[in-house]
Amino acid sequence: MKQKYPFKVNWCEICDQGWVEIVRYSGNNNLFVKCRECDSKWDTPLDSNDVNKASLPLDRPIKRPTIQEVKERGWDKYIQIF
C-alpha cells in the first residue's frame, strides 16, 4: 500500500495539524522540510523540533524528492513509518 506521506519526519509543533515532510524546490536539489498544513519550513529534519528555527518557504514550486535524493543526503533515517 502506498503511503500518503512517504517522507514524513515529524508532526508540526507550530500548527499541530500536519506532517512535516522532506521536500525540495523544483529546479534544484536542495532538500528541506515543510509542514503540509501551515507551510512552516525548516532547513533540516532535526531543526523541525525547534519552532524558533521555522520560516516560510519561498514562493516557488515545491516537489517531492526521490528516495535516492533523500538517501544521498542521509535523511532517510528521519522518515517515520507507521
C-alpha positions in Angstrom: 0.0 0.0 0.0 1.4 3.4 -1.0 1.8 5.9 1.9 0.1 9.3 1.6 3.1 11.0 3.2 6.1 8.8 2.4 8.7 11.3 3.6 7.2 12.5 6.9 9.7 13.2 9.6 7.8 15.0 12.4 4.4 16.3 13.5 4.3 20.1 13.2 4.8 21.7 16.6 3.6 25.1 15.2 0.1 24.2 13.9 -0.4 20.8 15.4 -2.3 19.8 12.3 0.1 18.4 9.8 3.1 16.3 8.9 6.5 17.9 8.3 7.8 16.3 5.1 11.0 16.3 3.2 10.6 18.3 0.0 12.6 20.4 -2.4 12.1 23.3 -4.7 11.5 22.4 -8.4 14.7 23.2 -10.3 17.3 22.5 -7.7 18.3 19.6 -5.4 18.3 21.4 -2.1 16.2 19.5 0.4 14.4 21.0 3.3 11.3 20.0 5.4 7.9 21.7 5.4 4.6 21.3 7.1 1.9 20.1 4.8 -0.7 22.2 6.5 0.8 25.6 7.7 3.8 25.7 5.3 6.3 26.3 8.0 9.8 25.4 6.7 13.0 24.2 8.4 16.4 23.6 6.9 16.8 20.1 8.3 14.6 17.3 9.9 16.3 17.9 13.2 15.5 21.7 13.1 11.8 20.8 12.8 11.9 20.1 16.5 12.6 23.8 17.2 9.7 26.2 16.5 12.2 29.1 16.7 14.1 27.8 13.6 11.0 27.8 11.4 10.5 30.1 8.4 8.2 30.3 5.4 9.2 28.8 2.1 9.9 31.0 -0.9 7.0 31.4 -3.4 8.4 28.8 -5.7 7.0 25.4 -6.9 7.9 22.6 -4.4 8.0 18.9 -5.3 8.7 15.6 -3.6 12.2 14.3 -4.0 13.1 10.8 -5.0 14.1 8.3 -2.3 17.6 8.3 -3.9 17.9 12.1 -3.2 16.8 11.6 0.3 19.2 8.7 0.9 22.1 10.6 -0.7 21.5 13.4 1.9 21.3 10.8 4.7 17.8 12.0 5.7 16.2 8.6 5.2 16.9 7.8 8.8 14.5 10.5 9.9 11.5 9.2 7.9 8.7 7.9 10.3 7.0 4.8 9.1 3.8 3.6 10.8 
